[in-house]
Amino acid sequence: MDHSLSAESAIVNGRRAITEDTAMRLARYFGTSPRYRWNLQNAYDLEIGAQEIGPRIERDVLPRNAA
């Protein structure tokens, strides 16, 4: 796949994000779409963000009232 083992290890262990390049390489290798890998990364990022900054956003941002 022409990717270093350290880069792959960092991705698997959550220390490195899947870039566009990596998503395209994984898609080609596994016969899937790049969007599939990209969506997995985005879902992971949102989950981590919800855990790390979700409580602060809940406290600081008030929902807009429906008109």
C-alpha positions in Angstrom: 0.0 0.0 0.0 3.1 2.2 0.1 2.4 3.5 3.6 4.8 3.2 6.6 4.0 0.8 9.4 4.4 3.6 11.9 1.7 5.7 10.2 -0.6 2.7 10.0 0.1 1.9 13.7 -0.6 5.6 14.7 -4.0 5.5 12.8 -5.0 2.2 14.4 -4.1 3.5 17.9 -5.9 6.7 17.5 -2.8 8.9 17.5 -3.2 10.0 13.8 -6.2 10.9 11.7 -7.1 9.3 8.4 -6.2 11.9 5.8 -7.6 12.2 2.3 -4.6 10.4 0.9 -4.9 7.6 3.4 -8.7 7.3 2.8 -8.1 7.0 -0.9 -5.3 4.4 -0.4 -7.4 2.3 2.0 -10.4 2.5 -0.4 -8.3 1.3 -3.3 -6.7 -1.5 -1.3 -9.9 -2.8 0.3 -12.2 -2.1 -2.7 -14.4 0.4 -0.9 -15.0 4.1 -1.4 -12.9 6.8 0.0 -16.0 8.4 1.5 -16.5 5.3 3.6 -13.2 5.8 5.4 -13.6 9.5 5.5 -17.0 9.1 7.2 -15.5 6.8 9.8 -12.9 9.4 10.6 -15.5 12.2 10.8 -17.7 10.0 13.1 -14.8 9.3 15.4 -13.8 13.0 15.5 -17.3 14.1 16.4 -17.5 11.5 19.1 -14.2 12.6 20.7 -15.3 16.2 20.3 -18.6 15.5 22.1 -16.7 14.0 25.0 -14.1 16.7 25.2 -16.0 19.9 24.6 -19.6 18.8 24.6 -20.3 19.8 28.2 -18.8 23.3 27.7 -20.9 23.8 24.5 -24.0 22.6 26.3 -23.3 25.2 29.0 -22.2 28.1 26.8 -24.5 27.9 23.8 -28.3 28.4 24.2 -30.6 26.8 21.6 -32.3 29.2 19.3 -36.0 29.5 19.9 -38.3 28.4 17.1 -40.2 31.2 15.5 
